[in-house]
Amino acid sequence: MTASARQAAAALPIGPGVYRFTDGRNVTLYVGRAVNLRRRVASYWGDLGDRAHLAAMVGRIRAIEAVSCASEHEAAWLERNLLERSIPRWNRTAGGQEVEVCIRLDSSSRSAGLSVVHDRGEPEGNGAAIRYFGPYLGGARVRLAVAGLNRIFPLGYAADHRPGTAAEMAVRRGVNGADREGLALSLTAVLDRDPAAITSLRAQLEGRRADAARVQAYELAGRIHAELAGLDWITCPQRVTSLMHEDADVAGWADGVLVRFEVRAGRLCGWRQQAGTGAQARPFLASTPPRWREFGAHNAELAARLRQAARRVP
């Protein structure tokens, strides 16, 4: 790794994101993700531990590029999307081991409930009664989140007809068909990332966790703690992958650096950056959809900062 690349690494933000190493010919060597970009990238010239196979790559790094993400989940998705399109030489897999899933909300009178599914199916004659949320990475974490949602909003017991044990549980939970619409609306608000709904749900789960700890039900308290972590995972900001089949070209420009992203079928899957004047950038900026402009501008500023840091090496 050159001194200029190391200097750029020190200018990285401390938040989550995706980083890319390139060589002297501007060929991508490696793409990775991080919870803390600065710390993760700096680790490449320290003890590589279980990444010893990357030691030979480090000496070839001539530049570092990065995309700042709004959450760890968003960074995980962006890494996967980029690596599914092209795997650089030093990457081993197409981006993480997490399973892709969706959450299915059924508010029908016959089969109301919340579930985790691997494929987004079509509504089976229930029309608006079925809605899908996501996609999300990590089936285990998403199932924990759904368990937490069901703990507070037991939609599954609000169907009109529940046999045997389910009917007994509905009575125990104090839920019946009259509650179905309200429970579905509450779940929808959380899954749509409404801040007030998320805050309220977290407060209720934290209260249940405290109650469990108070009576020394530590296993239950630990379970609810894990459900809260799962809830954070599915409700954190995540823009780079959606169920909407959106196509968009996104751009940002700052201090002579033009950054461009490709969104195809709802997935941000392409990323490139180059030197460019404001005049050259203008048409790309004009075609960027409004909801993507802040993302493009923020990451263009980061790209320009990394280039300036690399140039400051004596």
N, C-alpha and C positions, 0 to 999 in steps of 0.2 A: 504494500500500500504506500503510495507516495505521500510526502508531507502535505501536499495540497489537499488530497483526499481526507487525510486525518484532520486537517484544519476545518474542512467542510463538515466532518462528522461532529465536531464540537459545536457547530452552529445549528444542529438539528434541534427541533422542539422536544420537550420531555413527554409529550402526549403520544397517543396511539397513531399508527400509520403503517405505510408500506414503503420499503426502501429498495433501491436498485443499484447494483454495482456495475460499472462499465469499464472496459479496458481502453488502451490507447487508440484503438480503432473505433471506439464508441459502440462496441459489441457488448450486449448485455451478458454479464457473467452469472448473475444470481439475483433473484427477487425474493424478498422475505417480508415478514410482518413483525410488528413489535407493539407491546403495550407502552413502552417508553422508547421512542426512536433513538434518542441520544445515547442512552445506556446500552441498548442492544447493539447499535452499530459500533460503538466504542469497544465492545467486547471482542471484536474480531482481531484486535491486536493485543489481546490479553490471552488468558488461558481458554482455549477453545473447547476444552472438556470433551463432551460427546460429539463435537463437531470437528474433530481432528482432520477429517477428510477434506475440510475447506482450507487447510493451511496453505496448500499449493496455490489456491486461488487468490489469497490475500495479497501476495506480492504483485499480482497483475492488475489490481484495482487502481484506476487512474481518476475516477470520478464517482461521486455519490449523488443520486437523485432520490427524492422522496415525495410522497403524497401524505399530507396530514389528514387524518380521519377523525370523525366526531366520536368514535367509540371503538373499543376492541372488536366488537362484532362487525362493525363496518370494515375495519382493517382486514379481518378474516375473510370477509366476502371479496374484497378487492384483490387480495392475494390470490384467492382461488380463481376469480374471473380472469385475471391476467395470465395465470399459469395454465389454465385450460386452453387458452388460445396458443400459447407458445411456452415451452419449457426450456430455459437456458441450460447450458452445459452442466452447471454445478448444482442445479436443483434436482432432487431425487424423485419427487412426486408432483402431481398437478395440484398442489395447494392444500395441505392440511388433511386430517383424517376425519373431520366432523361430517356427520350425515346431514343431508339437506332434508328438512321437513317443513310442513305447514300445520297450522292449527285450524281445525274445522269446527265451526259453531253452527249447531243445528237448533233452531228455535221452534221446530214444528211440534204440534201437540202429541204426535205419535212417538217421536224418537229424539226428543230434546236432549242436548248434551254437548260437551266440549271434548274434543279428542285430538290426538296428534296423528297425522297421516303423512305418508311418504310422497304421495302424488295428489295433485289437485284434481279432483274429479269434477264432473258436471253435476249440478243439482238434479236429484232423481225425482222429478215431479213436484218438488217442494218449492221451486222458484226462489223467492227472496228469503225463504226460511233457512237456507243454507248459505253461509259465507265463509270464505277462506282468508286467513291472515298469514303474513310472512312474505317470502320464505325465511326460514331461520337455519342457522348451522348448529349442529350439536343436538341430537335427539334426546340424550340424557338430560341436558339442561332444560330443554323445552318441556319435557315431561314433568320435571320438577316445578316449572313455572305453572303448568296446567294444574298440577296437584294443589298449588297454592291458590289458584283462581277458584278451583272447585271447593276448596276449604271454606272460602268466604261466600262464593256465589254458586250454590249447588244446583245448577241448571239441570243436571242429569236426573234429579229427583222430581222435576216439575212437569214431567210428561203426564198426560191424562190417565194413562193406564200403565201401572208398573206391577209386575208380578211379585209375589212372595216377599223375599228379603228386601228388595228395592222399595216396595210399598211400606214396609216397616221402617226403613231408614228415612223415607220421606216424612213419615209422621214424627220420627225422632228429631229430624232436622227442622221440623215445622214448615215444610215446603209443600205446596200443591200447585195445580195447574194455574191458579189465579196469579201466582208469582212469576210465571214463566216469562212474560214480556219484560217485566222489570229486571229480572236477572240477566236476560239476554242483552238488554240495553246497557247494564252496568259492565258486563263483560266486553261488549263492543267498545265502550268508551276507553277501557284499559288497553285493549288490543289496538285501538286507533291512536294510542299514545297521548291521550288527553291528560295533561299534567295534574289537574285536580283529582281525576279518577285514580291515577297512579299513586298520588300522595295519600289519598284516603285508604286505598287497598293496603299500601305498605304499613300505614298506622295500625290497621286492624290485624295484620299478620304479626307485626311487632308486639302488639298487645297479647296475642295468643302465645307467642314465644315467651314473653315475660311471665305469663300465667303458668306455662308449663315448667319453666325454671323455678318458679316460686314453690311449686309442690314437688320439686326434685324429679320431674319427668324429663330428664336430660336428653333421652333419646328423641322424644317428641320435639323438644326445643331445638335440637340439632337438625331434625328434619325440616322444621319450619324455617330455620336459618338458611338451609340449602334451597328451599322454595323461594325465599327472598332473593337469593343470588340468581336463581333462574328467572325470576320476574325482572330483575335488572337487565338481564341478557336480552330478553325479548322486547323490552320497552325502551332500550337506549336508542339514540339516533342512528339511523342506518339508511343511507340514500343510494348506495351503489348497486343494489339488487332489489327488484320488486316483482310483484306478480303482474304488473301492467307491462304490456309488450311495447314499451316506449323506445323509439329511436331518436337519438339526439347527438349533435356535435357540440361539445362544450369547450370553451377556450378561456384563458386568462392571460394577461400580459402585465409585466412589471419590469422596469429598468432594463429593457432590451432583451427580455426572455419571454418567449411565447410558449405556453403550455397548452396542449390539446388533448382532450379525452373523447373516446367514442363510447356511446351508450347504444347497445344493440339488444333488442328484445328485452328491455328492462334491466340489462346488466352493463355496468361500466367495465368494459373489457379491453380497451385500448388506451395507451398513455404514451405521449411523446412530447419532447420539448426541444426547442431550438432557439438560436439567436434570431431576433427580428425587431424591426422598427415598429413604432406605434402605428404608422400608416399601413404596414404589412399586416398588423394584427387586427386592424379595425373591422374588416369583413367577417373575420372569425368571431370576434366579440359580438358583433351585431346579430349573428345567427344563433348565439347561445341562448337557450330558453331562460326566462327570468329566474326560475327556481334554481337554476344551476350557476348563476352568475357569481354568487358569493363563494361557492366552492372553487370555481375557476380562478377568481381573483386571489383568494387566499393562497392557493397552491402555486400560482405564478409568483407571488411575493416570496414564498418559501424557496422556489427554484432560483430566483434572483439572489436571495440571501446566501444560498449555498455556493453559488458561483463566485460571488464577491468574497466570501470567506476563503475559498480555494485560491483566489488570486493574491491574497494578503501574505502568502508565504514568502519569506525573504529569498 
